[in-house]
């Protein structure tokens, strides 16, 4: 897969992230692989927080809405072949 395809496939579910990491252009799309991984881990954290009754439901739901918006922004940036960091989460680097 080329850089653009690898970038947007990384944002499509966990399976897409794994496929993009294993079969895609890792060096060219490393930015989007990292962004997608961070966003998906943040969504997982929001889901775990949402298990807590009442306050957790509110905080977890708001956090997951924020992560969804970040996911959309990252996906659009990957389709347009831009390297724009998503708000708040974009500064986190997991993949070096």
C-alpha positions, -999 to 999 in steps of 0.1 A, spaced: 0 0 0 12 35 -7 15 63 19 -20 77 14 -38 44 15 -18 33 46 -27 65 63 -65 63 59 -67 25 64 -50 30 98 -80 50 110 -105 22 101 -109 0 132 -83 -19 150 -80 -44 122 -73 -16 97 -46 -3 120 -30 -37 122 -32 -42 84 -18 -8 78 11 -14 102 19 -48 88 13 -44 51 15 -7 45 42 20 40 53 23 76 79 49 72 57 72 50 26 69 71 42 66 105 25 99 115 -10 87 108 -3 52 123 7 69 155 -23 93 155 -47 64 148 -32 43 176 -34 72 201 -70 80 192 -81 44 195 -64 40 229 -80 72 241 -114 58 230 -107 26 249 -99 47 281 -131 66 277 -150 34 274 -134 21 306 -142 53 324 -179 50 312 -183 19 333 -184 40 364 -220 49 372 -233 84 367 -201 106 367 -183 80 346 -211 79 321 -210 116 316 -172 120 315 -167 88 294 -194 98 269 -180 134 265 -145 120 261 -156 95 235 -174 123 215 -142 143 216 -122 112 204 -147 107 176 -142 143 164 -104 137 166 -108 105 146 -128 124 119 -101 152 118 -73 126 115 -91 106 88 -97 138 67 -60 148 72 -49 113 60 -71 114 30 -58 148 21 -22 136 27 -16 163 54 2 158 87 -20 178 110 -20 169 147 -54 163 163 -62 185 193 -48 175 227 -40 139 216 -18 148 186 12 155 208 15 120 222 41 99 203 39 61 208 56 50 176 91 63 170 
